[in-house]
Amino acid sequence: MSAKSTSMNPVITTIFTADPSAHVWEDGKVYIYASHDMDPARGCDLMDRYHVFSSDDMVNWVDEGEILRSDDVSWGRPEGGFMWAPDCAYKNGTYYFYYPHPSGSAWNDTWKMGVATSRSPASGFTDQGYIPGLGGFAMIDPCVLVDDDGRAYMYYGGGSKCAGGELNEDMMSIDGEMREMEGLEDFHEAAWVFKREGLYYLTYADNLENHNRMRYATSSHPLGPWTYRGIFLEPTGCSTTHGSVAEYKGKWYLFYHNQAISEQGNLRSVCIDELYFNEDGTIRTVVQTLEGVRPVGPAPAPDPNRKIYANENSGVPLRQADSFCRFDRVDGANGGRAAIHVRYATAERLAKLHLTVNGEDHSLLNAPSTGGSWEFTGLASITVRLQPGENNTIRLTGGNGDIRVESIAVSPFMDGN
Protein backbone atom coordinates (compact mmCIF):
# COMPACT_ATOMS: atom_id res chain seq x y z
CA MET A 1 0.00 0.00 0.00
CA SER A 2 1.62 3.26 -1.10
CA ALA A 3 1.79 6.33 1.13
CA LYS A 4 -0.85 9.00 0.49
CA SER A 5 -0.62 12.66 1.45
CA THR A 6 -4.40 12.92 2.01
CA SER A 7 -7.31 10.49 2.10
CA MET A 8 -9.08 12.09 -0.89
CA ASN A 9 -12.88 12.15 -1.13
CA PRO A 10 -14.58 9.81 -1.53
CA VAL A 11 -12.28 7.68 0.63
CA ILE A 12 -13.80 4.30 -0.34
CA THR A 13 -13.99 3.89 -4.10
CA THR A 14 -14.00 0.19 -5.07
CA ILE A 15 -17.56 -0.51 -3.95
CA PHE A 16 -20.40 1.87 -3.21
CA THR A 17 -20.87 2.59 0.49
CA ALA A 18 -23.15 4.93 2.40
CA ASP A 19 -24.44 5.82 5.89
CA PRO A 20 -21.03 5.53 7.63
CA SER A 21 -21.03 4.89 11.38
CA ALA A 22 -17.54 5.54 12.75
CA HIS A 23 -16.09 4.28 16.04
CA VAL A 24 -12.69 4.12 17.71
CA TRP A 25 -12.14 0.88 19.59
CA GLU A 26 -9.62 -0.35 22.16
CA ASP A 27 -7.15 -1.57 19.51
CA GLY A 28 -6.49 2.07 18.59
CA LYS A 29 -8.02 1.93 15.12
CA VAL A 30 -11.00 3.79 13.72
CA TYR A 31 -13.68 1.64 12.10
CA ILE A 32 -16.42 2.53 9.63
CA TYR A 33 -19.58 0.40 9.60
CA ALA A 34 -21.28 1.30 6.32
CA SER A 35 -24.26 0.23 4.31
CA HIS A 36 -23.56 -1.14 0.82
CA ASP A 37 -25.28 0.07 -2.34
CA MET A 38 -25.32 -3.00 -4.57
CA ASP A 39 -24.28 -2.33 -8.16
CA PRO A 40 -26.11 -2.26 -10.51
CA ALA A 41 -28.78 -0.65 -8.35
CA ARG A 42 -32.52 -0.68 -8.77
CA GLY A 43 -32.99 1.40 -5.67
CA CYS A 44 -32.44 1.23 -1.93
CA ASP A 45 -34.35 -2.06 -1.85
CA LEU A 46 -31.24 -3.93 -3.08
CA MET A 47 -28.86 -2.67 -0.37
CA ASP A 48 -27.11 -5.67 1.21
CA ARG A 49 -23.78 -7.23 2.31
CA TYR A 50 -22.40 -4.96 5.05
CA HIS A 51 -18.64 -4.30 4.91
CA VAL A 52 -16.39 -2.81 7.60
CA PHE A 53 -13.39 -0.55 6.95
CA SER A 54 -10.52 0.31 9.31
CA SER A 55 -7.59 2.70 9.51
CA ASP A 56 -4.94 3.81 11.97
CA ASP A 57 -3.96 6.97 10.10
CA MET A 58 -7.31 8.23 8.64
CA VAL A 59 -5.84 8.12 5.12
CA ASN A 60 -5.20 4.48 4.24
CA TRP A 61 -8.35 2.39 4.69
CA VAL A 62 -8.55 -1.41 4.78
CA ASP A 63 -11.66 -3.26 3.68
CA GLU A 64 -12.10 -5.73 6.54
CA GLY A 65 -14.62 -7.68 4.48
CA GLU A 66 -18.30 -8.53 4.63
CA ILE A 67 -19.76 -9.17 8.08
CA LEU A 68 -23.47 -9.76 7.41
CA ARG A 69 -25.96 -10.12 4.57
CA SER A 70 -29.71 -10.65 4.38
CA ASP A 71 -29.19 -14.37 3.72
CA ASP A 72 -27.83 -14.62 7.29
CA VAL A 73 -31.04 -13.25 8.82
CA SER A 74 -33.49 -16.11 9.40
CA TRP A 75 -36.28 -13.81 10.61
CA GLY A 76 -35.92 -11.30 7.78
CA ARG A 77 -37.81 -10.34 4.64
CA PRO A 78 -38.06 -13.40 2.33
CA GLU A 79 -36.94 -11.39 -0.69
CA GLY A 80 -33.80 -10.09 1.07
CA GLY A 81 -32.26 -6.68 0.46
CA PHE A 82 -33.19 -3.66 2.60
CA MET A 83 -30.06 -3.81 4.76
CA TRP A 84 -29.99 -0.09 5.54
CA ALA A 85 -27.86 2.21 7.74
CA PRO A 86 -26.23 0.26 10.62
CA ASP A 87 -24.28 1.03 13.79
CA CYS A 88 -21.98 -0.84 16.18
CA ALA A 89 -21.32 -0.67 19.92
CA TYR A 90 -18.85 -2.33 22.28
CA LYS A 91 -19.50 -3.44 25.84
CA ASN A 92 -18.03 -6.08 28.18
CA GLY A 93 -15.87 -7.73 25.53
CA THR A 94 -18.59 -8.01 22.86
CA TYR A 95 -19.24 -5.98 19.72
CA TYR A 96 -22.93 -5.44 18.94
CA PHE A 97 -23.83 -4.71 15.32
CA TYR A 98 -27.25 -3.07 14.96
CA TYR A 99 -29.03 -2.92 11.63
CA PRO A 100 -32.57 -2.19 10.37
CA HIS A 101 -34.24 -4.88 8.31
CA PRO A 102 -37.89 -5.69 7.47
CA SER A 103 -39.37 -8.96 8.70
CA GLY A 104 -41.98 -9.14 5.93
CA SER A 105 -42.57 -8.42 2.27
CA ALA A 106 -44.46 -5.24 3.22
CA TRP A 107 -41.08 -3.72 3.97
CA ASN A 108 -41.90 -0.24 5.25
CA ASP A 109 -44.45 -1.53 7.76
CA THR A 110 -42.30 -4.34 9.19
CA TRP A 111 -38.97 -2.75 10.16
CA LYS A 112 -37.13 -4.32 13.08
CA MET A 113 -33.76 -3.61 14.74
CA GLY A 114 -31.55 -6.64 14.19
CA VAL A 115 -28.50 -7.42 16.33
CA ALA A 116 -25.43 -9.47 15.44
CA THR A 117 -22.56 -10.04 17.87
CA SER A 118 -18.87 -10.86 17.75
CA ARG A 119 -15.76 -10.86 19.94
CA SER A 120 -13.93 -9.04 17.13
CA PRO A 121 -14.73 -5.60 15.69
CA ALA A 122 -14.76 -6.59 12.01
CA SER A 123 -15.31 -10.34 11.63
CA GLY A 124 -17.09 -13.31 13.15
CA PHE A 125 -20.52 -11.70 13.57
CA THR A 126 -23.51 -13.96 14.18
CA ASP A 127 -27.09 -12.75 14.03
CA GLN A 128 -28.91 -12.89 17.38
CA GLY A 129 -32.40 -11.81 16.33
CA TYR A 130 -33.97 -8.40 16.89
CA ILE A 131 -34.78 -6.04 19.74
CA PRO A 132 -38.33 -6.68 20.98
CA GLY A 133 -40.75 -3.78 20.67
CA LEU A 134 -38.71 -1.69 18.23
CA GLY A 135 -39.54 -1.03 14.60
CA GLY A 136 -42.71 -0.53 12.65
CA PHE A 137 -43.47 1.99 9.96
CA ALA A 138 -40.35 3.86 8.71
CA MET A 139 -38.42 3.38 11.97
CA ILE A 140 -34.83 2.88 10.77
CA ASP A 141 -31.25 4.13 11.27
CA PRO A 142 -30.19 2.75 14.67
CA CYS A 143 -27.52 4.52 16.71
CA VAL A 144 -26.16 3.35 20.07
CA LEU A 145 -24.21 5.48 22.55
CA VAL A 146 -22.36 3.76 25.40
CA ASP A 147 -21.88 6.53 27.94
CA ASP A 148 -18.91 7.06 30.24
CA ASP A 149 -20.73 5.30 33.09
CA GLY A 150 -21.36 2.20 30.97
CA ARG A 151 -25.05 2.85 30.41
CA ALA A 152 -26.10 2.41 26.79
CA TYR A 153 -28.76 4.26 24.81
CA MET A 154 -30.50 3.38 21.55
CA TYR A 155 -31.76 5.99 19.09
CA TYR A 156 -33.57 5.47 15.81
CA GLY A 157 -36.08 7.17 13.59
CA GLY A 158 -37.60 7.95 10.23
CA GLY A 159 -40.70 9.55 8.78
CA SER A 160 -40.00 12.70 10.84
CA LYS A 161 -40.03 10.85 14.18
CA CYS A 162 -36.95 10.26 16.39
CA ALA A 163 -37.07 8.02 19.47
CA GLY A 164 -34.56 7.13 22.17
CA GLY A 165 -34.34 4.85 25.17
CA GLU A 166 -31.94 3.05 27.48
CA LEU A 167 -30.73 -0.44 26.66
CA ASN A 168 -30.60 -3.14 29.29
CA GLU A 169 -27.30 -4.73 30.26
CA ASP A 170 -27.81 -7.40 27.59
CA MET A 171 -27.63 -4.67 24.90
CA MET A 172 -30.51 -6.42 23.12
CA SER A 173 -33.59 -5.14 24.94
CA ILE A 174 -34.96 -1.78 26.05
CA ASP A 175 -35.23 -0.77 29.71
CA GLY A 176 -38.76 0.60 29.87
CA GLU A 177 -40.07 2.34 26.76
CA MET A 178 -38.65 4.42 23.95
CA ARG A 179 -39.66 8.08 24.00
CA GLU A 180 -39.77 10.78 21.38
CA MET A 181 -36.75 13.10 21.29
CA GLU A 182 -38.05 16.60 22.01
CA GLY A 183 -36.62 19.84 20.67
CA LEU A 184 -35.45 18.69 17.22
CA GLU A 185 -36.29 20.97 14.30
CA ASP A 186 -37.23 19.44 10.93
CA PHE A 187 -36.06 15.90 11.79
CA HIS A 188 -36.19 13.42 8.91
CA GLU A 189 -33.88 10.45 9.67
CA ALA A 190 -30.25 9.45 10.31
CA ALA A 191 -29.97 10.09 14.06
CA TRP A 192 -26.42 10.04 15.48
CA VAL A 193 -25.49 10.83 19.10
CA PHE A 194 -22.03 11.57 20.50
CA LYS A 195 -20.63 13.22 23.61
CA ARG A 196 -18.01 15.98 23.89
CA GLU A 197 -16.87 17.75 27.05
CA GLY A 198 -19.93 16.58 28.97
CA LEU A 199 -22.39 17.75 26.32
CA TYR A 200 -24.51 15.39 24.21
CA TYR A 201 -24.97 16.10 20.49
CA LEU A 202 -27.73 14.63 18.31
CA THR A 203 -27.13 15.05 14.58
CA TYR A 204 -29.65 14.16 11.88
CA ALA A 205 -30.79 14.66 8.29
CA ASP A 206 -33.52 17.20 7.61
CA ASN A 207 -36.38 17.29 5.08
CA LEU A 208 -34.92 19.55 2.41
CA GLU A 209 -36.38 18.09 -0.77
CA ASN A 210 -33.96 15.91 -2.77
CA HIS A 211 -30.90 17.30 -0.97
CA ASN A 212 -31.03 16.73 2.80
CA ARG A 213 -28.80 18.79 5.05
CA MET A 214 -27.45 17.76 8.46
CA ARG A 215 -28.70 19.57 11.55
CA TYR A 216 -27.91 19.11 15.23
CA ALA A 217 -29.14 19.70 18.74
CA THR A 218 -27.49 19.47 22.17
CA SER A 219 -28.49 18.38 25.66
CA SER A 220 -27.04 17.85 29.12
CA HIS A 221 -28.80 14.45 29.24
CA PRO A 222 -28.47 11.56 26.74
CA LEU A 223 -32.26 11.44 26.21
CA GLY A 224 -32.86 15.18 26.09
CA PRO A 225 -34.80 17.38 26.01
CA TRP A 226 -32.72 18.80 23.16
CA THR A 227 -31.89 22.35 22.17
CA TYR A 228 -31.79 22.92 18.43
CA ARG A 229 -28.48 24.46 17.26
CA GLY A 230 -28.61 24.68 13.48
CA ILE A 231 -27.31 23.27 10.19
CA PHE A 232 -23.69 22.12 9.99
CA LEU A 233 -23.56 20.22 6.68
CA GLU A 234 -25.02 21.67 3.50
CA PRO A 235 -26.22 19.35 0.69
CA THR A 236 -23.55 17.01 -0.65
CA GLY A 237 -25.00 16.70 -4.15
CA CYS A 238 -26.74 13.48 -3.17
CA SER A 239 -30.48 13.06 -2.66
CA THR A 240 -29.86 11.64 0.83
CA THR A 241 -27.62 12.66 3.73
CA HIS A 242 -26.44 10.46 6.56
CA GLY A 243 -23.37 10.82 8.76
CA SER A 244 -21.54 10.21 12.01
CA VAL A 245 -19.05 12.09 14.16
CA ALA A 246 -15.99 10.67 15.91
CA GLU A 247 -12.82 11.91 17.59
CA TYR A 248 -9.56 10.23 16.61
CA LYS A 249 -6.08 11.12 17.86
CA GLY A 250 -7.13 14.56 19.01
CA LYS A 251 -9.10 15.58 15.92
CA TRP A 252 -12.83 15.48 15.22
CA TYR A 253 -14.23 14.20 11.93
CA LEU A 254 -17.52 14.05 10.07
CA PHE A 255 -18.15 10.86 8.09
CA TYR A 256 -20.80 11.26 5.40
CA HIS A 257 -21.58 10.23 1.80
CA ASN A 258 -22.03 11.77 -1.63
CA GLN A 259 -22.54 10.51 -5.19
CA ALA A 260 -19.35 11.92 -6.75
CA ILE A 261 -18.21 8.61 -8.28
CA SER A 262 -21.47 7.32 -9.75
CA GLU A 263 -23.47 10.52 -10.23
CA GLN A 264 -26.44 8.42 -9.03
CA GLY A 265 -28.23 8.93 -5.74
CA ASN A 266 -28.59 5.21 -5.09
CA LEU A 267 -24.88 4.46 -5.66
CA ARG A 268 -23.14 6.45 -2.93
CA SER A 269 -19.62 6.80 -1.56
CA VAL A 270 -18.24 7.54 1.93
CA CYS A 271 -16.36 10.81 2.51
CA ILE A 272 -14.52 12.29 5.51
CA ASP A 273 -13.78 15.90 6.44
CA GLU A 274 -12.62 17.56 9.64
CA LEU A 275 -15.16 18.88 12.11
CA TYR A 276 -14.47 22.02 14.16
CA PHE A 277 -16.17 23.41 17.25
CA ASN A 278 -16.48 27.00 18.43
CA GLU A 279 -15.52 27.92 21.99
CA ASP A 280 -19.16 27.72 23.08
CA GLY A 281 -19.45 24.12 21.79
CA THR A 282 -21.39 24.89 18.64
CA ILE A 283 -20.33 23.16 15.42
CA ARG A 284 -18.90 25.11 12.52
CA THR A 285 -20.26 24.41 9.05
CA VAL A 286 -18.26 21.52 7.60
CA VAL A 287 -16.19 22.37 4.52
CA GLN A 288 -16.61 19.57 1.97
CA THR A 289 -13.28 18.93 0.23
CA LEU A 290 -11.87 16.81 -2.58
CA GLU A 291 -8.63 16.33 -0.65
CA GLY A 292 -10.24 14.74 2.40
CA VAL A 293 -8.15 14.63 5.56
CA ARG A 294 -4.44 14.50 6.34
CA PRO A 295 -2.76 11.51 8.05
CA VAL A 296 -2.58 11.38 11.85
CA GLY A 297 -0.03 8.57 11.91
CA PRO A 298 2.55 6.79 9.77
CA ALA A 299 1.51 4.99 6.61
CA PRO A 300 1.08 1.22 7.04
CA ALA A 301 4.14 -0.93 6.36
CA PRO A 302 4.13 -3.16 3.27
CA ASP A 303 2.52 -6.55 3.87
CA PRO A 304 5.25 -9.22 3.79
CA ASN A 305 2.63 -11.90 3.03
CA ARG A 306 1.33 -10.19 -0.11
CA LYS A 307 1.69 -12.18 -3.33
CA ILE A 308 1.45 -10.59 -6.76
CA TYR A 309 -0.05 -12.45 -9.72
CA ALA A 310 0.69 -10.92 -13.11
CA ASN A 311 -1.79 -10.92 -15.97
CA GLU A 312 0.06 -12.31 -18.98
CA ASN A 313 -2.43 -10.53 -21.25
CA SER A 314 -2.35 -7.17 -19.50
CA GLY A 315 -2.24 -5.34 -22.85
CA VAL A 316 -5.61 -6.75 -23.91
CA PRO A 317 -8.53 -4.47 -22.95
CA LEU A 318 -11.59 -5.99 -21.30
CA ARG A 319 -14.32 -4.40 -23.39
CA GLN A 320 -16.99 -7.06 -23.85
CA ALA A 321 -19.09 -8.91 -21.30
CA ASP A 322 -17.42 -12.17 -22.33
CA SER A 323 -13.85 -10.82 -22.08
CA PHE A 324 -12.07 -11.74 -18.88
CA CYS A 325 -8.78 -12.48 -17.16
CA ARG A 326 -8.41 -15.36 -14.72
CA PHE A 327 -5.89 -16.05 -12.00
CA ASP A 328 -5.54 -19.71 -11.01
CA ARG A 329 -3.76 -21.28 -8.06
CA VAL A 330 -4.14 -18.21 -5.90
CA ASP A 331 -2.74 -18.87 -2.43
CA GLY A 332 -5.29 -18.36 0.35
CA ALA A 333 -2.81 -19.34 3.09
CA ASN A 334 -4.85 -20.90 5.93
CA GLY A 335 -8.15 -19.76 4.43
CA GLY A 336 -10.50 -17.00 5.47
CA ARG A 337 -10.31 -13.29 4.73
CA ALA A 338 -7.91 -11.98 2.10
CA ALA A 339 -7.53 -8.54 0.57
CA ILE A 340 -7.42 -8.44 -3.23
CA HIS A 341 -5.83 -5.41 -4.92
CA VAL A 342 -6.41 -5.09 -8.68
CA ARG A 343 -3.88 -2.96 -10.59
CA TYR A 344 -5.50 -1.51 -13.72
CA ALA A 345 -5.46 1.22 -16.36
CA THR A 346 -8.42 2.97 -17.97
CA ALA A 347 -9.17 6.22 -19.76
CA GLU A 348 -12.89 5.87 -18.91
CA ARG A 349 -14.38 8.22 -16.32
CA LEU A 350 -15.61 5.11 -14.51
CA ALA A 351 -14.95 1.59 -15.76
CA LYS A 352 -16.05 -1.50 -13.85
CA LEU A 353 -14.91 -5.06 -13.32
CA HIS A 354 -17.08 -8.02 -12.38
CA LEU A 355 -15.32 -10.05 -9.67
CA THR A 356 -15.89 -13.77 -9.20
CA VAL A 357 -13.99 -15.74 -6.53
CA ASN A 358 -14.19 -19.53 -6.67
CA GLY A 359 -17.42 -19.18 -8.61
CA GLU A 360 -19.05 -16.79 -6.12
CA ASP A 361 -20.33 -13.49 -7.49
CA HIS A 362 -18.91 -10.43 -5.74
CA SER A 363 -20.75 -7.89 -7.87
CA LEU A 364 -19.06 -4.98 -9.65
CA LEU A 365 -15.83 -3.23 -8.67
CA ASN A 366 -15.38 0.44 -9.52
CA ALA A 367 -12.34 1.48 -11.55
CA PRO A 368 -12.12 5.29 -11.75
CA SER A 369 -10.00 6.77 -14.53
CA THR A 370 -6.21 6.57 -14.34
CA GLY A 371 -5.89 9.16 -17.07
CA GLY A 372 -4.92 6.78 -19.84
CA SER A 373 -5.39 3.27 -21.22
CA TRP A 374 -1.76 2.37 -20.41
CA GLU A 375 -1.35 4.17 -17.10
CA PHE A 376 -1.46 1.28 -14.64
CA THR A 377 -1.86 3.43 -11.55
CA GLY A 378 -5.39 2.39 -10.59
CA LEU A 379 -5.97 0.16 -7.57
CA ALA A 380 -9.33 -1.45 -6.78
CA SER A 381 -9.30 -3.20 -3.39
CA ILE A 382 -11.80 -5.52 -1.75
CA THR A 383 -11.64 -8.23 0.89
CA VAL A 384 -13.16 -11.65 0.19
CA ARG A 385 -12.93 -15.14 1.66
CA LEU A 386 -10.50 -17.66 0.16
CA GLN A 387 -10.10 -21.39 0.64
CA PRO A 388 -6.94 -22.74 2.32
CA GLY A 389 -3.98 -23.39 0.06
CA GLU A 390 -3.44 -22.73 -3.63
CA ASN A 391 -6.88 -23.86 -4.77
CA ASN A 392 -8.42 -20.46 -5.44
CA THR A 393 -9.51 -18.96 -8.74
CA ILE A 394 -10.13 -15.25 -9.20
CA ARG A 395 -11.83 -14.05 -12.37
CA LEU A 396 -12.33 -10.46 -13.55
CA THR A 397 -14.83 -9.88 -16.35
CA GLY A 398 -15.13 -6.71 -18.44
CA GLY A 399 -18.00 -5.21 -20.35
CA ASN A 400 -18.28 -1.94 -18.44
CA GLY A 401 -15.86 0.33 -20.26
CA ASP A 402 -12.38 -0.13 -21.74
CA ILE A 403 -10.05 -1.36 -18.98
CA ARG A 404 -6.77 -3.27 -18.79
CA VAL A 405 -5.69 -5.36 -15.79
CA GLU A 406 -1.97 -5.59 -15.10
CA SER A 407 -1.94 -7.76 -11.97
CA ILE A 408 -3.58 -8.63 -8.71
CA ALA A 409 -2.01 -8.70 -5.26
CA VAL A 410 -3.43 -10.98 -2.57
CA SER A 411 -2.89 -10.41 1.16
CA PRO A 412 -4.40 -13.06 3.45
CA PHE A 413 -5.45 -11.83 6.89
CA MET A 414 -3.39 -13.60 9.48
CA ASP A 415 -6.03 -13.70 12.23
CA GLY A 416 -7.57 -16.96 11.02
CA ASN A 417 -11.01 -15.41 10.40
Steps between C-alpha positions, in 0.01 A plus 500: 500500500662826390517807723236767436523866596122526556209257509323660201120506476330266460730287716348162403481459124499130403144430612216738574453572870272734691371589849841471674500436875849565637645374829840484667555176688752377757747378235566864408347486153202686360232285338226589253184287497330590172202393299570363151328621184496193277604567141317507265233661716126497458453708810555483874309171508811313377738626771675200658833344610638727774876566486725649769800726435787586736793739520765611746598816313165626354647489148564136412185291545480120509189315390456253786248305294132415515354436845129441433251464216125447481552128434636475857179637653255214558221730621536751217311596186475194269612701198814630676654841439407802714813485716507872578713730720663305788695577817730313739566517874747334736435389856647236734716335235228472233435703186131554422410573138158664464322515167146573374333231294135419416352173623239482223441572134311818595838652575418848628245371751715219643833659597684343792837571666721197445805422714807295411787443743869418488811500719683682219420844356497401132445125462322203652157661542201274561142621485318486835151608395343841556419736785145436624258790469704709256417566137183550305424752231812687375693452826859450380858625550606362840767677704636383836695713748685328785548777754797553730318324785437190288131565444395456138234685302326412174374761254319448172249670278348578164190660355570815706497315834808441721488276808751411770522272800740320731621151418513230763830341597449233233518773231212325322192628682363836611473601866147637516369674189642708219399866505489770238802732491370850572643824366617385155416728208406347163617146586487252212731203576863400564528564875855495642593579862846574640640665811762776528614677816194383692254617235288264289454571128224353282560542127248411230386550141227754432214509247646726233354354182742282300806639680487443877723706725635397841375681809579454868377559851665477843400391849645447846324160512533211250121488447440874488306720492708642215583855401510557126831654383487522122630359171862385480513310169354645182380268219767266366355469150326178598126458551562358849724602790618280783807536720683439825749688715806358675817624668826332402848589625395844615303602191127490430360372171171485314437181302235540231422397140455654157449374144819641344614169347174371353300820452203290620321551829464128565871425443674699773852535637638574849688827558684648800574861593616666820246632747569814705330639809469859618596592856136480609471140371306577185606327178643695210364430153700211355707585192458220245833436326641288219824452693339341805709489816871487578668201671518487880755219506758322286396320184457123543806285432499277191339161560773233492238232424370671186536301178476659157350314204574653161252500214685361199251678273508836675511683165163359394208728596194348665227659291233234454290315755667174397857635525678408820829426672537212744752431772535134599678343795462807716640434847245551778748402774296344784170614350265776604519871426740631237538844347511510120659803331442532124753713309338645187504773236204675339425825321128465585351735759377189681566148375390191691614144553283204594676297771443128547690303767480121486177535306337739749372830363642806675316754287669791322823675598545867415804604297522881480712648222879480519532759227597262223453149362863410581541680831489211746460715809147396596442277802164339579503325839250268664516229764348158430523151647743248350540127548816365668796435274554566131156387386346840433391650170438871454330620183450859382250558220470817291213650309472827691742727318848454352733377776828309519608291800872477569503283813336413826657493845358272769554557873349235729395623844706323759236490775346174379156655438 
